[in-house]
Structure formats: C-alpha cells, structure tokens
C-alpha cells in the first residue's frame, strides 16, 4: 500500500464531516481535488471505505476503523512537527482557550499577533456560554478562559483585560418620550434575553431585579448574533454588551436607549486555574498579554471611550 499522509488527512476529514464538499472547505481544497484523493485512497483497499446513497456519503464500519487509525497517525505526525520546532527553539504545541460568546469580539485581538509570530502553535478556541466555559476550565480541558464574571468556587489567577459595558438597545424606529426611559415604559417593552448560563443574561436579570421592574414578555435566544438581529428587526429590546454591536449602532440599525443605572460595567478577564501546571506556551501568552495589553486596547478598542 502506498497511501500518503495527505490522503489520510483527506479521508479523516471526510469521515468527520460526512461530506466531500464540507471536507474540501475545511481543508481549503477544491471539491474535485478532494474527490480525486478519496478515489486514490479507496483504490488501496479491496473493502469499501464508504458508500454513496443519493447525494450523501456514508462511512462503512471498515472505513470508521481506518479513520480511527488515521486520527492516531495524524496526531503522531503533529507531535513530530511540534518536537522539530521545539528543537529549533520555537514554541510548538496546542493552546486551548474557552471563551463566552461575546468575548469573540475581544479575545482574537489579544492573541492574533502572538499566534502569527509562533507558527508552531495550534489554537483551539471554544466559544460557548459562561456555564460551559467554567465547566471546561474546572475540568482542565483548556489552558485559559475568558469571562466577564469571575467564578467564585474556583481558585484562579487572572489578567484583567478591559471594561465590558452593557447598554439597553432597541431598533432604529423606537421613539423615546423623555431623556431617560421611564419605569413604566421599561416594563411595557418586550424584552429578549440570552439563554440560561449566559453572563449577559445574568447581568440583565440582576439589573431588572434591582430596579424592581416587572416585565410583561420574555423571549430567549441562544446567541448574541441572533439576539442582535432580533432587536434590529423590532422583535424586542435587550441589554447587550457594546463590544458586539458597534457596526449596528454606527449604521443606525440599533440605538442605545438611555436608562438610569446603565451601562452595567464589568471587566473582561483572562483566567486560569491556580493549580494548573502551565505549559511554556501558556506562560509565554501570559507574558505577551501583560506586555502588550495597553497597546492592543489603544489600537483596537479606543472607540469605546466615546460611549463613557
């Protein structure tokens, strides 16, 4: 048999995604190129690796076993690459970070130059809600987490990155009667919340509770983007992090509605377990962010100052 590492990689991705088209997109290859490699790989075996039914591809039992073996081989190849780079004095290995969904507007700016300067680092960044992020950190599944609310039950170290401001927002057609939204106006607004476990939802609920404002209608959406589009469409109102709605406000699709007591201001934090045995990559990232944090904020987030 003379199959190549490239063919193993292609077949493994097809087995993972159950689609030649999706595999080609994930590997940044043309669909015909992926199909050719799959055909050449299949020719190495007398037993079918896959079946095509209609327009769908199904991996056979034998194909699944080959895919499992291919996964182990590719991991070993990656380990060799890491070791080669390490012997050359370069950082090499995986960096795993879990972030809350709204942090996707922040975290990439703090690590992009670091990742680009160290080509041997493979970044795995999980974007989910606060509860899942904290669970991943607690289970030692990640090196770092980015949150706006510090978990009380875990012993952690942290770098405070930058403020997180949350405002009441509505669609462009809403007409405010006075300088600030009155309590009676507030309680008549159809409110849209993030899902349970979201730090944004928790902050919104705490604010409403502190003001003792009854709400007549609640809706719940699973992502910040979905919530933003719902508010733009006029479906309701919400308290949202400013960091994720810059363009919508700039283009006039959303408006900030003045409410006494807002904005809610928390802080974005990069956190890690105090007990964690940090890798060289993790230690290097900590040093990098501590050294460049202010420059990154001034370069990418100075626009936030106009809303203070």
Secondary structure, 3 states (H helix, E strand, C coil): CCCCHHHHHHHHHHHHHCCHHHHHHHCCCCHHHHHHHHHHHHCCCCCCCEEEECCEEEECHHHHHHHHHHHHHHHHHHHHHHHHHHHCCCCEEEEEEEEEHHHHHCHHHHHHHHHHHCCEEEEEEEEECHHHHHHHHHCCCCCEEEECCCCCCCCEEEEEEEEEEEEEEEECCCCCCCCCCCHHHHHCCCEEEECCCCHHHHHHHHHHHHCCCCCCCEEEECCHHHHHHHHHCCCCEEEEEHHHCHHHHHCCCEEECCCCCCCEEEEEEEEEECCCCCCHHHHHHHHHHHHHHHHHHHHHCHHHHHHC
